[in-house]
Amino acid sequence: MAMATPGVSGSKTGTTKLLDLAGVAKATAALPAEALIAGASDVLKAIADPTRMRILSALRAAGELCVGDLAAVVEMSESAVSHQLRFLREVNLVSSHKESRQVFYRVADDHVATILKYALEHAGE
């Protein structure tokens, strides 16, 4: 970001006096690309729904479950669980595999499990 006057920055909301030029430069340089921010935001929005959080937590605890078993755990209809799983699969938070006619779901990877773990720990503080 080019600054005409040291300590003063132009922004979308007007001119701002900066207190920590080095800190602003460091933070600006470290900002992720907009596409990455949007993708991460989408992941967090998907997890933020209480129903999806319960489904993901159940899968994290069990390792993997079929729709019927998952519906029993979260006390919802299979149709409602399937709808949520479809959404979670589209944003790559769960993966699935088929055995005969049964589809089993699991948390997509350790990143998702870690996000869940820390979100629940933080909420419990």
C-alpha positions as CSV (number, residue, x, y, z in Angstrom):
1,M,0.0,0.0,0.0
2,A,1.6,3.3,-1.1
3,M,1.3,6.0,1.5
4,A,1.7,9.7,0.5
5,T,2.2,10.9,4.1
6,P,4.0,8.8,6.7
7,G,1.5,7.8,9.4
8,V,-1.6,8.5,7.2
9,S,-3.4,6.0,5.2
10,G,-6.3,6.4,2.7
11,S,-9.0,3.8,2.9
12,K,-12.5,3.2,1.7
13,T,-13.9,5.0,4.7
14,G,-11.5,8.0,4.6
15,T,-8.1,8.9,5.9
16,T,-6.8,7.1,9.0
17,K,-3.8,8.1,11.2
18,L,-1.7,5.1,11.7
19,L,0.0,4.4,15.1
20,D,2.1,1.4,14.1
21,L,3.4,1.7,10.5
22,A,5.5,-1.5,10.8
23,G,2.5,-3.4,12.2
24,V,0.2,-2.2,9.5
25,A,2.7,-3.1,6.8
26,K,3.3,-6.6,8.3
27,A,-0.5,-7.3,8.6
28,T,-1.1,-6.0,5.1
29,A,1.6,-8.2,3.6
30,A,0.2,-11.3,5.5
31,L,-3.4,-10.9,4.4
32,P,-4.5,-14.0,2.5
33,A,-5.8,-13.6,-1.0
34,E,-9.5,-12.7,-1.2
35,A,-10.4,-16.1,-2.8
36,L,-8.8,-17.9,0.1
37,I,-10.6,-15.7,2.7
38,A,-13.9,-16.4,0.9
39,G,-13.3,-20.1,0.9
40,A,-12.3,-20.2,4.6
41,S,-15.4,-18.1,5.3
42,D,-17.6,-20.6,3.5
43,V,-16.1,-23.5,5.6
44,L,-16.7,-21.7,8.8
45,K,-20.3,-20.8,7.8
46,A,-21.0,-24.5,7.0
47,I,-19.7,-25.6,10.4
48,A,-21.5,-22.7,12.2
49,D,-24.9,-24.3,11.8
50,P,-25.8,-26.2,15.0
51,T,-27.3,-29.2,13.1
52,R,-24.2,-29.6,10.9
53,M,-22.0,-29.2,14.0
54,R,-23.8,-32.0,15.7
55,I,-23.5,-34.2,12.6
56,L,-19.8,-33.4,12.3
57,S,-19.2,-34.0,16.0
58,A,-20.9,-37.4,15.8
59,L,-18.8,-38.4,12.8
60,R,-15.6,-37.2,14.5
61,A,-16.5,-39.3,17.6
62,A,-17.5,-42.5,15.7
63,G,-15.1,-42.4,12.8
64,E,-17.8,-43.2,10.3
65,L,-21.5,-43.8,10.3
66,C,-24.2,-44.6,7.7
67,V,-27.1,-42.1,7.4
68,G,-29.5,-44.2,9.4
69,D,-27.1,-44.6,12.4
70,L,-26.2,-40.9,12.2
71,A,-29.9,-40.0,12.1
72,A,-30.4,-42.0,15.3
73,V,-27.5,-40.3,17.0
74,V,-28.6,-36.7,16.2
75,E,-32.3,-37.5,16.6
76,M,-33.3,-36.4,13.1
77,S,-35.0,-38.0,10.1
78,E,-32.8,-39.7,7.6
79,S,-34.0,-37.3,5.0
80,A,-32.9,-34.3,7.0
81,V,-29.5,-35.8,7.8
82,S,-29.0,-36.7,4.1
83,H,-29.7,-33.1,3.1
84,Q,-27.1,-31.8,5.6
85,L,-24.6,-34.5,4.5
86,R,-25.0,-33.5,0.9
87,F,-24.2,-29.9,1.8
88,L,-21.2,-30.9,3.9
89,R,-19.9,-33.1,1.1
90,E,-20.2,-30.2,-1.4
91,V,-17.9,-28.0,0.8
92,N,-15.5,-30.9,1.4
93,L,-16.1,-31.3,5.1
94,V,-17.2,-34.9,4.9
95,S,-16.3,-37.8,2.6
96,S,-18.2,-41.0,1.9
97,H,-17.7,-44.5,0.6
98,K,-20.2,-47.1,-0.5
99,E,-20.4,-50.6,0.8
100,S,-23.0,-52.6,-1.1
101,R,-26.1,-50.4,-0.9
102,Q,-25.0,-48.5,2.2
103,V,-23.1,-45.2,2.2
104,F,-20.8,-44.4,5.1
105,Y,-19.7,-40.9,6.0
106,R,-16.7,-39.6,7.9
107,V,-15.1,-36.2,8.6
108,A,-13.1,-35.4,5.5
109,D,-9.7,-34.9,7.2
110,D,-7.8,-34.0,10.3
111,H,-8.2,-30.3,9.5
112,V,-11.9,-30.5,9.9
113,A,-11.6,-32.6,13.1
114,T,-9.2,-30.0,14.5
115,I,-11.5,-27.1,13.7
116,L,-14.3,-28.9,15.5
117,K,-12.2,-29.7,18.5
118,Y,-10.9,-26.2,19.0
119,A,-14.3,-24.6,18.3
120,L,-15.9,-26.8,21.0
121,E,-13.1,-26.2,23.4
122,H,-13.3,-22.4,22.9
123,A,-17.0,-22.4,23.4
124,G,-16.6,-24.3,26.7
125,E,-14.2,-21.7,28.1
